[in-house]
Each structure stands twice: as C-alpha cells, then as structure tokens.
Amino acid sequence: MCCRFLLLQEHYRAILAALGIGAVADFISRYNIAPGSAIPVVRTRGGTRDEGLETVALRWGLTPAWAQNDEPVARLVNARAETLAAKPSFRDAFRSRRCVIPASGFYEWQTFGRTKKPWLFRRRDESPFGFAGLWESWRTPEGATIESCAVVTSEPNGVMRPIHHRMPVMLAPAQFATWLDSRNDTPAALADLLRPAPDETMSALAVGPHVSDVRHEGPECLALAGESSQFSLGL
C-alpha cells in the first residue's frame, strides 16, 4: 500500500519540465504527504492526449462518481492493480482517467508486535518518479464538484517484501506517456507498467519515528533511525 510520501520541489519541477508543462505552480517541498491532503498530479487535459498535459491539485482519497457520500471513511487511498479493470470503484477511471502523481520517495511501516518501524523507499539514484494514479470527479448534493485520486498498488518486490505485502506502482518518466494515453484502456495494454519496480532500482532506509506523526512535514522526516533530528539533507 502507500499512505505517506514525499515530493521535493526540484523533483516536481524536473518532472514538469521533462513533460513540457511550462506553467509550474508554486510548490514547496513536502516530506510527509498524507491522505486527505491536496497533492499535485499530472493528467491529460480534456481527457485526450491530443490536448496536452496539465498539472492540477487533487485530494488524495478517491470518491467514486456513484458514491452516496464523501465521508473520509468512504474514500479510497489505494487501488489494487490486479482488479482495476473490474472493480466498480475504479474501472471507469482506469479506462479514461489515469494520472501520474510525482514523487521523490515513500514511506512504509514494518510491524514488530505493537511497535511500527518506518522505512523510506526511493529510487537508488534518488531521481524522481511517479506513482500510477487514477482520478475521479464526484458531485456534491449542492452541485459542487470534488476531484480526487488514488495511488495504484501492486505485489511487493524483493526490497519491499520484508516490510509490507503491497507497494505503489512506480513509473519512470519514460513510462508516463504510456500510462496517460487513453488509447491504452485494457489490462493487457498496461501490464508491463502494473508490476513491482525492479529490485535493483530501489533503496530502503530505516528512518526515525519523527515521520510517524502526520503533523510533521519538515525535512527532519528523512533523518535516519538513530540520528539526531539536526542533520544535513545533502539534497
């Protein structure tokens, strides 16, 4: 699964520049992004690749278009890759409302009895990537529109398996266009993307408990386990 991630300002700008999206919205590095918050995503403008790409802020926690309410307990943070095309909550979005969620890394917690140990996962070369995502539009009873999204998850790779039984689908920038192309609307067409990232492309670092508190959003979240919160990022 994926319930927290980080996105550095320079990585966000690099992704948008690589995609040819010129209007870069103001964004400050965030080190502990949690469900329920507004996050930047990249999607096709107007639902077709011919109209180009855009970046928008969507709420992380998808509410299906047919849902009766938008209560937090009903929001879907993750979507399993194995059932995207069949599950009513995601099948329409899978066909025509896919998005890329820029990221620099993500966190997962390993359980030891009553204790949970946080880990930071990122690309071994520390380059930016994107989560495969889905987005949806839900209309309130008052007629307002709420746009939201979910992160697609897969089986774990060898790096993740000792920590958790699920992981987010990580896309390299070269794979963004394929994921966003609305013509690729079947599981077979996207099967190569809906797989765990190769083990050799990822690193896992044990980080301190600071990140476990969702109220903490500063760079101290990256402090390695056992280190002082006063440290140099080197980023």
BELSUL-V808394 format. One record per residue. N is the residue number from 1. SS is DSSP state (2 for helix, 1 for strand, 0 for the rest). PSI is psi in whole degrees, -180 to 180 (none if undefined). OMEGA is omega in whole degrees, 0 to 359 (none if undefined). Layout:
n: [N | N]
ss: [SS | SS]
psi: [PSI | PSI]
omega: [OMEGA | OMEGA]
//
This chain:
n: [1 | 2 | 3 | 4 | 5 | 6 | 7 | 8 | 9 | 10 | 11 | 12 | 13 | 14 | 15 | 16 | 17 | 18 | 19 | 20 | 21 | 22 | 23 | 24 | 25 | 26 | 27 | 28 | 29 | 30 | 31 | 32 | 33 | 34 | 35 | 36 | 37 | 38 | 39 | 40 | 41 | 42 | 43 | 44 | 45 | 46 | 47 | 48 | 49 | 50 | 51 | 52 | 53 | 54 | 55 | 56 | 57 | 58 | 59 | 60 | 61 | 62 | 63 | 64 | 65 | 66 | 67 | 68 | 69 | 70 | 71 | 72 | 73 | 74 | 75 | 76 | 77 | 78 | 79 | 80 | 81 | 82 | 83 | 84 | 85 | 86 | 87 | 88 | 89 | 90 | 91 | 92 | 93 | 94 | 95 | 96 | 97 | 98 | 99 | 100 | 101 | 102 | 103 | 104 | 105 | 106 | 107 | 108 | 109 | 110 | 111 | 112 | 113 | 114 | 115 | 116 | 117 | 118 | 119 | 120 | 121 | 122 | 123 | 124 | 125 | 126 | 127 | 128 | 129 | 130 | 131 | 132 | 133 | 134 | 135 | 136 | 137 | 138 | 139 | 140 | 141 | 142 | 143 | 144 | 145 | 146 | 147 | 148 | 149 | 150 | 151 | 152 | 153 | 154 | 155 | 156 | 157 | 158 | 159 | 160 | 161 | 162 | 163 | 164 | 165 | 166 | 167 | 168 | 169 | 170 | 171 | 172 | 173 | 174 | 175 | 176 | 177 | 178 | 179 | 180 | 181 | 182 | 183 | 184 | 185 | 186 | 187 | 188 | 189 | 190 | 191 | 192 | 193 | 194 | 195 | 196 | 197 | 198 | 199 | 200 | 201 | 202 | 203 | 204 | 205 | 206 | 207 | 208 | 209 | 210 | 211 | 212 | 213 | 214 | 215 | 216 | 217 | 218 | 219 | 220 | 221 | 222 | 223 | 224 | 225 | 226 | 227 | 228 | 229 | 230 | 231 | 232 | 233 | 234 | 235]
ss: [0 | 0 | 0 | 1 | 1 | 1 | 1 | 0 | 2 | 2 | 2 | 2 | 2 | 2 | 2 | 2 | 2 | 2 | 2 | 0 | 0 | 0 | 0 | 0 | 0 | 0 | 0 | 0 | 0 | 1 | 1 | 1 | 1 | 1 | 0 | 0 | 0 | 1 | 1 | 1 | 1 | 1 | 1 | 1 | 2 | 2 | 2 | 0 | 2 | 2 | 2 | 0 | 1 | 1 | 1 | 1 | 1 | 1 | 1 | 1 | 0 | 1 | 0 | 0 | 0 | 0 | 0 | 0 | 0 | 0 | 0 | 2 | 2 | 2 | 0 | 1 | 0 | 1 | 1 | 1 | 2 | 2 | 2 | 0 | 0 | 0 | 0 | 0 | 0 | 0 | 2 | 2 | 2 | 2 | 2 | 2 | 0 | 1 | 1 | 1 | 1 | 1 | 1 | 0 | 1 | 1 | 1 | 1 | 1 | 1 | 1 | 1 | 0 | 0 | 1 | 1 | 1 | 1 | 1 | 1 | 1 | 1 | 1 | 0 | 0 | 0 | 0 | 0 | 1 | 1 | 1 | 1 | 1 | 1 | 1 | 1 | 1 | 1 | 1 | 0 | 0 | 0 | 0 | 0 | 1 | 1 | 1 | 1 | 1 | 1 | 1 | 1 | 1 | 1 | 1 | 0 | 0 | 2 | 2 | 2 | 2 | 0 | 0 | 0 | 0 | 1 | 1 | 1 | 0 | 1 | 1 | 0 | 2 | 2 | 2 | 2 | 2 | 2 | 2 | 2 | 0 | 0 | 0 | 0 | 0 | 0 | 2 | 2 | 2 | 2 | 0 | 0 | 0 | 0 | 0 | 0 | 0 | 0 | 2 | 2 | 2 | 1 | 1 | 1 | 1 | 1 | 1 | 0 | 2 | 2 | 2 | 2 | 0 | 0 | 0 | 0 | 0 | 0 | 2 | 2 | 2 | 2 | 0 | 1 | 0 | 0 | 0 | 0 | 0 | 0 | 0 | 0 | 0 | 0 | 0]
psi: [-179 | 119 | -4 | 144 | 174 | 152 | 118 | 146 | -44 | -32 | -41 | -46 | -38 | -41 | -46 | -39 | -41 | -29 | -3 | 24 | 106 | -36 | 95 | 114 | 151 | 132 | 129 | 138 | 134 | 132 | -1 | 64 | 128 | 159 | 148 | -17 | 163 | 130 | 149 | 135 | 158 | 133 | 168 | 142 | 126 | 8 | 3 | 147 | -24 | -25 | 3 | -174 | 157 | 158 | 133 | 163 | 122 | 151 | 133 | 110 | 92 | 133 | 116 | 151 | -29 | 1 | 149 | -24 | 171 | 33 | 146 | -36 | -18 | -7 | 144 | 110 | -39 | 156 | 125 | 128 | -33 | -21 | 14 | -42 | -13 | -31 | 127 | -32 | -24 | -16 | -38 | -43 | -37 | -38 | -37 | -1 | 62 | 152 | 167 | 132 | 104 | 142 | 155 | -21 | 174 | 163 | 150 | 153 | 129 | 131 | 130 | 92 | -117 | 1 | 143 | 129 | 122 | 143 | 145 | 128 | 136 | 175 | 145 | -34 | 6 | 26 | 159 | 160 | -171 | 142 | 141 | 128 | 165 | 147 | 157 | 157 | 129 | 135 | 128 | 163 | -25 | -5 | -1 | 157 | 132 | 123 | 134 | 170 | 167 | 153 | 131 | 136 | 159 | -179 | 157 | 155 | -172 | -27 | -41 | -31 | -40 | -17 | -43 | 157 | -1 | 160 | 156 | 150 | 118 | 121 | 134 | 153 | -34 | -16 | -8 | -47 | -40 | -43 | -37 | -16 | 115 | -16 | -23 | 86 | 21 | 156 | -36 | -39 | -25 | 11 | -37 | -23 | -30 | 49 | 159 | 147 | 143 | 140 | -42 | -11 | -5 | 155 | 155 | 128 | 131 | 124 | 167 | 172 | -7 | -39 | -18 | -21 | 115 | -18 | -17 | 120 | 9 | 177 | -15 | -19 | -22 | -2 | 130 | 154 | 130 | -11 | 159 | 153 | -13 | 104 | 164 | 128 | -41 | 27 | none]
omega: [175 | 181 | 174 | 174 | 179 | 178 | 179 | 183 | 183 | 178 | 178 | 180 | 180 | 179 | 181 | 179 | 180 | 181 | 179 | 177 | 189 | 184 | 182 | 178 | 177 | 179 | 177 | 180 | 178 | 189 | 183 | 184 | 185 | 175 | 180 | 180 | 176 | 182 | 179 | 177 | 175 | 179 | 177 | 179 | 180 | 176 | 179 | 181 | 182 | 182 | 176 | 183 | 176 | 173 | 182 | 176 | 178 | 176 | 177 | 185 | 190 | 172 | 180 | 183 | 184 | 183 | 180 | 180 | 182 | 179 | 181 | 182 | 181 | 184 | 185 | 183 | 182 | 177 | 182 | 182 | 185 | 186 | 184 | 186 | 185 | 185 | 183 | 182 | 189 | 192 | 178 | 178 | 179 | 181 | 190 | 182 | 176 | 180 | 175 | 180 | 182 | 182 | 174 | 180 | 178 | 183 | 170 | 184 | 177 | 185 | 174 | 184 | 179 | 182 | 177 | 183 | 182 | 176 | 175 | 178 | 177 | 176 | 184 | 179 | 178 | 177 | 180 | 178 | 177 | 171 | 169 | 183 | 174 | 176 | 183 | 178 | 181 | 182 | 180 | 177 | 180 | 177 | 177 | 180 | 176 | 178 | 186 | 183 | 177 | 178 | 178 | 180 | 180 | 170 | 181 | 170 | 184 | 179 | 183 | 190 | 179 | 185 | 185 | 185 | 176 | 175 | 178 | 174 | 184 | 180 | 170 | 180 | 180 | 181 | 184 | 185 | 180 | 180 | 184 | 183 | 184 | 177 | 177 | 189 | 178 | 177 | 181 | 182 | 185 | 185 | 182 | 180 | 186 | 181 | 177 | 176 | 178 | 182 | 187 | 180 | 187 | 171 | 179 | 181 | 175 | 180 | 183 | 184 | 182 | 184 | 183 | 177 | 184 | 179 | 180 | 181 | 183 | 181 | 177 | 178 | 182 | 180 | 180 | 180 | 179 | 179 | 172 | 178 | 177 | 184 | 179 | 182 | 185 | 182 | none]
//
